[in-house]
Amino acid sequence: MPLLQDALQDASVERLATGATWSEGPVWVPELDELWWSDIKGNRVLAWSARSEQVRVAVDGAEYANGHTRTRDGRLVQCSHGRRAIEELDLDGTTRTLVDRVGDVRLNSPNDLIEHSDGSIWFTDPNYGLTSPGEGYPGEEEYGGRYVFRFDRVTGEVRAVVTDLDQPNGLAFSPDESVLYVADSARSPGPIRAYDVRGDEVAPGRVVRMVEPGIPDGFRVDTEGRIWTSSADSVQVLDPDGTLLARVPVPETVSNVCFGGPDGTDLFVTATTSLYRIRTQARDAAAAG
Ligand code: MG
């Protein structure tokens, strides 16, 4: 594994944009050379252009969108607190619901999502959109839990894969997809847990690291298997056994990160009111698949 100094080209943090209320869910949109992210409490999706270095509102009235990802067939998909759904998002703001129910009842408020190389979408479903003022609409937890689900886009099956977390939040696969990592953001410090993947299910999990200060919210895994996680005061880089390799201070509470930019090595950081960038030489494991 290369030394982290090789992965972190420049540990300085640049603020690219500010003025949001609660920033989350970053995703790189290569067609537009834009970084899109959710301003959850502003109920909009914002876009920062790498060409103009300006920000525009990409989606207004976004139904409290949260996490985003790109599928291998080029679709932009997102979590909607307001619609309690996973949905496709077109670049003109049009949405199509992929899944909003498990059995006959509604999901809670999907928070973050990833695609497996088999095309299934794995997502977390804590209750923040039902309970946190300004992050959705008050409502009931209808299936009686807060799970991680696997959604099969071909068959439509929704399967609960992780059921032992209080508030499942960020998630990512290891580079070979043999391990699913999930953050539990219920209390501080909070764990990132690892679950061995067995087909479309997972084995019982283990704690990789208790992240502090604050909580682990969103995170990504790079091609070397390192975990780039949010925390209250920094982006923290962990090796797969949980050892802290590096810490890059950020002036606001970090909610999530994603790799992007022209060659995929810029780490974009959503943190409360702002969007930041850290130059690295690392790439997202999922993007390399
Ligand atoms: Mg989150």
Boltz pocket constraint, residues with backbone or C-beta under 6 A from the ligand:
constraints:
  - pocket:
      binder: B
      contacts: [[A, 24], [A, 67], [A, 111], [A, 112], [A, 169], [A, 170], [A, 217], [A, 218], [A, 255], [A, 256]]
      max_distance: 6.0
